[in-house]
């Protein structure tokens, strides 16, 4: 699954917590999960401040996230925009 966060204007602790839970679940179930943040400071800044920017599957574009996934990862899966 690819989650596009580029349209968010606010990203707080609830969103960060949901990201962590979803990322752990995807890893446990060996499923692809990528977050597209682009240059959205509302998302990039909090993740950077708490040290998660380099620890989560973050991509600048949907195309980069798709390139990181295998074809099986993306079969029947779309992009979810929040």
C-alpha positions in Angstrom: 0.0 0.0 0.0 1.1 3.5 -0.8 -0.2 6.3 1.4 0.1 9.8 -0.1 0.5 12.4 2.7 1.5 15.3 0.5 -1.9 17.0 0.9 -1.9 17.2 4.7 -1.8 20.6 6.4 -1.4 19.1 9.9 0.3 16.0 11.1 0.4 15.4 14.8 1.1 12.7 17.3 -2.0 10.7 16.4 -0.9 10.4 12.8 2.6 9.5 13.8 1.3 6.8 16.1 -0.9 5.4 13.4 2.1 5.4 11.0 4.2 3.4 13.5 1.4 0.8 14.1 0.7 0.4 10.4 4.4 0.1 9.6 4.9 -2.6 12.2 1.9 -4.5 11.0 3.0 -4.3 7.4 6.4 -5.6 8.4 4.9 -8.4 10.5 2.7 -9.5 7.6 5.5 -8.9 5.0 3.4 -6.4 3.0 4.7 -3.3 1.3 3.8 0.0 2.8 5.3 3.3 1.7 4.5 6.9 2.7 4.8 9.6 0.1 5.5 13.0 1.8 7.1 15.0 -1.0 8.4 18.3 0.5 5.4 18.7 2.8 6.8 20.4 5.9 3.7 19.5 7.9 4.7 15.9 7.7 8.5 16.0 7.2 9.2 18.3 10.2 7.7 16.3 13.0 9.1 13.0 11.6 12.5 14.6 11.4 12.4 16.2 14.9 11.6 12.8 16.6 14.1 10.9 14.4 11.7 8.8 12.4 12.3 10.3 8.9 15.1 7.9 8.2 13.5 4.9 10.0 10.2 4.7 8.1 9.5 3.8 4.4 9.3 7.5 3.2 9.3 8.5 -0.4 9.3 11.8 -2.2 6.9 10.7 -5.0 4.4 8.1 -5.7 6.6 6.9 -8.6 9.5 6.4 -6.1 7.3 4.4 -3.8 6.1 2.2 -6.7 9.6 1.7 -7.8 10.6 0.4 -4.3 7.8 -2.2 -4.4 7.7 -5.4 -6.3 4.9 -6.1 -8.8 3.3 -8.5 -6.4 3.3 -5.8 -3.7 1.3 -3.6 -5.9 -1.1 -6.0 -7.5 -4.6 -4.9 -6.8 -3.4 -2.1 -4.6 -3.9 1.6 -5.2 -2.6 4.8 -3.7 -4.5 6.2 -0.8 -4.4 10.0 -0.4 -5.1 11.5 3.0 
